[in-house]
Amino acid sequence: MKVWMRKIAVIFVAIMTLGIYVPTIHMHPEADEAKGAVSSPSDVDSTNDNIPVDIPEIEQIPQLDESYFMSQITSKAKEQTINKLGTRIANQIDEDFEDDILPKMEESLSMILAEAGKDNLPYIGITEYPSSGFGEKIFNVYDNRTGKDIARFHVRRDNRPLEGYWFNFHYHVRNDKFETHHEIGEIYWDKNIPPKWMS
């Protein structure tokens, strides 16, 4: 029994002290013995400095045009909007969204991007996380360099008496300090309460 206790104690001490003691490491153990056998940088043969190396020519990166950036931003906007609606809502209003809302949203985005100027297009991005639950935010269009919003796209639930629930798509722009609602369009839901966003 005493032998087992000793083994357990040794194992316990080994585990507890693991990493506390690190032995010193000599980088050039032969150098200590030879006293200067390691060459200094000045002793190194410098004839290899002028070795010719073939460097392939760097291809010129094609300049991306305005339509490329527009298509990238509008496809990201569509993806974020469908993500915001969630599968339960998107499946029911998909046709109205594709026919009525999406073209007007793309038109609004094109107008906002045109105002930003084509030199600024490479620096414009779209936020990736729409608000869930009952929040209105779909996405924000912002300048990557400053982090400031250029436009904010929202969808709001409107409950109209005797009519039911409507989804109101609109956006706000920086020019008027995000106060004015710029209408994109509306889609009728039902008289029943729609599910939460992203459900």
Number of C-alpha atoms within 10 A of each C-alpha: 5 7 8 9 10 11 11 12 12 12 11 12 11 11 10 10 9 10 8 7 7 7 6 6 7 9 8 10 9 12 13 12 9 9 8 10 11 12 9 8 8 7 8 9 8 9 7 8 7 7 7 7 6 6 6 6 6 6 6 6 6 6 6 9 11 15 11 11 18 19 13 11 21 20 13 16 25 16 12 19 22 17 19 27 22 17 14 14 18 19 11 11 15 14 11 14 18 12 10 14 20 18 14 17 21 19 14 19 20 17 11 15 21 14 10 14 10 15 8 14 18 15 14 18 22 21 15 14 13 21 15 17 12 13 15 20 18 29 24 23 22 19 19 14 10 8 12 12 19 21 22 20 24 24 24 16 19 14 16 10 8 7 11 15 19 20 18 18 22 22 23 20 19 14 10 8 10 15 11 13 13 14 15 21 16 19 16 15 19 12 14 9 12 15 13 15 22 19 14
